Structures are given as structure tokens and as C-alpha cells.
Amino acid sequence: MTDHRSSRRRILRLGGAAGLASIAGCNGLLGGGSGSGGNGGGGTGGENVVGQIGSGRSPFGARDISGGVSMAEMPDLSGELTLYSGRGEPLVGQLITFIEDLYPDLTIRPRYNSAAELVNQIETEGSGSPADVFYSVNAGSLGALKDRERTVELPTEVLDMVPDQFHDSDGMWIGTSGRARTIPYNTNELSDSDIPDDIFAFPETEAFRDAIGCAPTYSSFQAFITAMRVLNGEAETRQWLNGMLELGLDTNYADEFLVSQAVADGELRAGFANHYYIQRVLAGRPNAPIATAFTEGDAGAIFNVAGACVLDTAADTDLAANFVRHLLSAEAQDYFARETFEYPLVPGVEPIGRLPTIDELNPPENLDLTQLSDLEGTVDLLRDVGVL
């Protein structure tokens, strides 16, 4: 035990030094390429992933680990673990490898695919699934597995690492990093005061006419519309979508990084995107005319999480739960802030970039993120109104 912990501490220290040498590759990943990582698909650009875990430089300047519990203080991991990851290898593969390398007796077998396809795969495989842990890009997919009674309750010591709103009320899944819905806008064309703080005011905002875009096939956009259905009902959501189409909503973007790039390039005045895509643009182009606006207390301001659950097919539930705990370590939380620009969920670990703190956001109250599992109903609605 002592030797392993000593080895882990050495590796954790060396991780920061390695990052300083490889930071040149950072901007290549963050500033360019597709936005595939956010939705956890196969993605592109994995060869550019930075070899840094823990504190160090970032595209926005020097940074120290500000809080959380180090992996060195966590239980050892030993055995074989099959990880079904709905998060793309270009974004989280380095972190998974880092955790595996900390322990001589640990083997992690990751399988990467979209979160929705992995949920279906787990269902199809049934009790014969080799999966121990499911790592999802959104809470909806985790909720879908909970609804199908494929998850097991996480230990209290894991659940207590994040505030209550970031884990399932029954303890069946936990968020590992957060993503806020935002309005990227072009600062040469608009100011923050031009952006309504009520999502339902958007269809009536002439400043957006024929100059606002979205990526309707992207799961984060679909989660946003799902939240509107949950909060406001099907009829009001349909009316909002029709209003946006009448305003000239551009639905031809494949992902939200491209939406944010189009805003920065002046092709759009504004768009709909998760917060980190704006930071990725700014990481590669610090002077790009793009900024972030938020609505308040409605579906346009939902705060979704990437997260993980232990499956009922896990061969060793203690190992699986302790692996999830490592995703909430100080090093992993800092990694998410620097490498994916997501919000860390462990208190005391600050976000990075030109962002408000997590406490300054105004997501809708009383929205159980598990309710976002009904993406199928949203896809049907988007097709029916002609957005898809």
C-alpha cells in the first residue's frame, strides 16, 4: 500500500512537468478541429491531446490545483475494469490512461461510442454485458439506464464529493463535470444587453433575424429542447421552435463548435451552444469577437453534467465505484477545467476562461436532470416542426 501511494505521488508530480513541455499541442486541440469531443463521439484530433494532468499552464495563463482530494489519498485500484465511455477518446482517453498507469495491477478496457448507442448496447447485452462503468456525456443517458434498473447505488463517500444537485437523488449516478447552456454572440454586432435573459423572448428579437444558428442533431441542443418540454410543455416548446424558424434560425450546423466559430467569424450574430465551445474559440483566437451570454431560470440556462454510473453487471462494484471516485479527484477536476473547459463539480476547483463561477449561474430550479432522458420525444418534435 505504502509503495503504491508513493509511486502515485511521484507520477502525479511528474504529470504537471510533462504538461509544461507539451502545452504547444494544447492550442491545436482547443482552438481548431470539430467540436466532436463535447458529444463524446469518435472525434478528431486525438493525436494533439496534451500530456498534462493536474496543475500547470492553460491557454488562459498559469493555474494551480485549487481544491479537491488528490488521487494519492484515494483507495488503490486493482483488477480489470471495462469502461463504456460516451465521452470521446480525444477528450478523456489521456485521463483514463493516466489513472491506469498509477496502478501496476489495474487494467482498464475502454470502449468509446456515442452515449446513446452505448445505452442501447448495454440494453441489448443484458446480464451478459461486460461493462462495469458507463461514462456519459450527459445526465439523460445515465437516467435512461437508471430507469431501466441497470445501475447500482454509489457509496455515500462518492456521492458526497459533489453538491446534491449534481448527483441522482437515489444515488444511481453522479456528475463528474458540468456544462452550461449559453448564447455565444458576436461582440462587433451585439452587446450583452441585446441578448434577452428570457429564452421565450428570442423569437421576437429582430436583432437575431436570419443571423442566429444552432446544431439540431447535437445531443446538447436536444437536451436543451428536452428541458423546455419538461419545464414548459410540448405545446409551448413547439410554438418556440416555430417562432425561431420564422425568425430564420439557421439549422445547418453539425456541432456547436462550428456554431461558435460562425459567430466569431461574423457569419452569425448569435447562436445556441454549450459554454466550453466559446472558450475553445477564445483559446485559439484570444481576440475573436465572441462573448458568452446567459438566460436566467429557464431551459436556455440548464446546467447539464457529464457523469458516470456503476452497472448491475459490474464484476467488482467496489473497484468500479472507486474508479468513479478518481474522476472526482483534484487532478481529474483540474483536467476537466483545463482540457475540456467544463465546470468542475467538486467545490473549490474553479472553472477556467472568461466564465462566471458555478454559483453565479441561474439554471432553472427543480429540474431533475434525469428527466432529460426522453430524447426520443424531442427528436420526434424537432422532425415534426422541420428543425430536423
Secondary structure in CASP SS format (residue, H / E / C, confidence):
PFRMAT SS
TARGET T0000
AUTHOR 0000-0000-0000
METHOD secondary structure of the structure
MODEL  1
M C 1.00
T H 1.00
D H 1.00
H H 1.00
R H 1.00
S H 1.00
S H 1.00
R H 1.00
R H 1.00
R H 1.00
I H 1.00
L H 1.00
R H 1.00
L H 1.00
G H 1.00
G H 1.00
A H 1.00
A H 1.00
G H 1.00
L H 1.00
A H 1.00
S H 1.00
I C 1.00
A H 1.00
G H 1.00
C H 1.00
N H 1.00
G H 1.00
L H 1.00
L H 1.00
G H 1.00
G C 1.00
G C 1.00
S C 1.00
G C 1.00
S H 1.00
G H 1.00
G H 1.00
N H 1.00
G C 1.00
G C 1.00
G C 1.00
G C 1.00
T C 1.00
G C 1.00
G H 1.00
E H 1.00
N H 1.00
V C 1.00
V C 1.00
G C 1.00
Q C 1.00
I C 1.00
G C 1.00
S C 1.00
G E 1.00
R E 1.00
S E 1.00
P C 1.00
F C 1.00
G E 1.00
A E 1.00
R E 1.00
D C 1.00
I C 1.00
S C 1.00
G C 1.00
G C 1.00
V C 1.00
S C 1.00
M H 1.00
A H 1.00
E H 1.00
M C 1.00
P C 1.00
D C 1.00
L C 1.00
S C 1.00
G E 1.00
E E 1.00
L E 1.00
T E 1.00
L E 1.00
Y E 1.00
S E 1.00
G C 1.00
R C 1.00
G C 1.00
E H 1.00
P H 1.00
L H 1.00
V H 1.00
G H 1.00
Q H 1.00
L H 1.00
I H 1.00
T H 1.00
F H 1.00
I H 1.00
E H 1.00
D H 1.00
L H 1.00
Y C 1.00
P C 1.00
D C 1.00
L E 1.00
T E 1.00
I E 1.00
R E 1.00
P E 1.00
R E 1.00
Y E 1.00
N C 1.00
S C 1.00
A H 1.00
A H 1.00
E H 1.00
L H 1.00
V H 1.00
N H 1.00
Q H 1.00
I H 1.00
E H 1.00
T H 1.00
E H 1.00
G H 1.00
S H 1.00
G H 1.00
S C 1.00
P C 1.00
A C 1.00
D C 1.00
V E 1.00
F E 1.00
Y E 1.00
S E 1.00
V C 1.00
N C 1.00
A H 1.00
G H 1.00
S H 1.00
L H 1.00
G H 1.00
A H 1.00
L H 1.00
K H 1.00
D H 1.00
R C 1.00
E C 1.00
R C 1.00
T E 1.00
V E 1.00
E C 1.00
L C 1.00
P C 1.00
T H 1.00
E H 1.00
V H 1.00
L H 1.00
D C 1.00
M C 1.00
V C 1.00
P C 1.00
D H 1.00
Q H 1.00
F H 1.00
H E 1.00
D C 1.00
S C 1.00
D C 1.00
G C 1.00
M C 1.00
W C 1.00
I E 1.00
G E 1.00
T E 1.00
S E 1.00
G E 1.00
R E 1.00
A E 1.00
R E 1.00
T E 1.00
I E 1.00
P E 1.00
Y E 1.00
N E 1.00
T C 1.00
N C 1.00
E C 1.00
L C 1.00
S C 1.00
D H 1.00
S H 1.00
D H 1.00
I C 1.00
P C 1.00
D C 1.00
D C 1.00
I H 1.00
F H 1.00
A H 1.00
F H 1.00
P H 1.00
E H 1.00
T C 1.00
E H 1.00
A H 1.00
F H 1.00
R C 1.00
D C 1.00
A C 1.00
I E 1.00
G E 1.00
C C 1.00
A C 1.00
P C 1.00
T C 1.00
Y C 1.00
S H 1.00
S H 1.00
F H 1.00
Q H 1.00
A H 1.00
F H 1.00
I H 1.00
T H 1.00
A H 1.00
M H 1.00
R H 1.00
V H 1.00
L H 1.00
N H 1.00
G C 1.00
E H 1.00
A H 1.00
E H 1.00
T H 1.00
R H 1.00
Q H 1.00
W H 1.00
L H 1.00
N H 1.00
G H 1.00
M H 1.00
L H 1.00
E H 1.00
L H 1.00
G C 1.00
L C 1.00
D E 1.00
T C 1.00
N C 1.00
Y C 1.00
A C 1.00
D C 1.00
E H 1.00
F H 1.00
L H 1.00
V H 1.00
S H 1.00
Q H 1.00
A H 1.00
V H 1.00
A H 1.00
D H 1.00
G C 1.00
E C 1.00
L C 1.00
R C 1.00
A E 1.00
G E 1.00
F C 1.00
A E 1.00
N E 1.00
H H 1.00
Y H 1.00
Y H 1.00
I H 1.00
Q H 1.00
R H 1.00
V H 1.00
L H 1.00
A H 1.00
G H 1.00
R C 1.00
P C 1.00
N C 1.00
A C 1.00
P C 1.00
I E 1.00
A E 1.00
T E 1.00
A E 1.00
F C 1.00
T C 1.00
E C 1.00
G C 1.00
D C 1.00
A H 1.00
G H 1.00
A H 1.00
I C 1.00
F E 1.00
N E 1.00
V E 1.00
A E 1.00
G E 1.00
A E 1.00
C E 1.00
V E 1.00
L E 1.00
D C 1.00
T C 1.00
A C 1.00
A C 1.00
D C 1.00
T H 1.00
D H 1.00
L H 1.00
A H 1.00
A H 1.00
N H 1.00
F H 1.00
V H 1.00
R H 1.00
H H 1.00
L C 1.00
L C 1.00
S C 1.00
A H 1.00
E H 1.00
A H 1.00
Q H 1.00
D H 1.00
Y H 1.00
F H 1.00
A H 1.00
R H 1.00
E H 1.00
T H 1.00
F C 1.00
E C 1.00
Y E 1.00
P E 1.00
L C 1.00
V C 1.00
P C 1.00
G C 1.00
V C 1.00
E C 1.00
P C 1.00
I C 1.00
G C 1.00
R C 1.00
L C 1.00
P C 1.00
T C 1.00
I H 1.00
D H 1.00
E H 1.00
L C 1.00
N C 1.00
P C 1.00
P C 1.00
E C 1.00
N C 1.00
L C 1.00
D C 1.00
L H 1.00
T H 1.00
Q H 1.00
L H 1.00
S H 1.00
D C 1.00
L H 1.00
E H 1.00
G H 1.00
T H 1.00
V H 1.00
D H 1.00
L H 1.00
L H 1.00
R H 1.00
D H 1.00
V H 1.00
G C 1.00
V C 1.00
L C 1.00
END
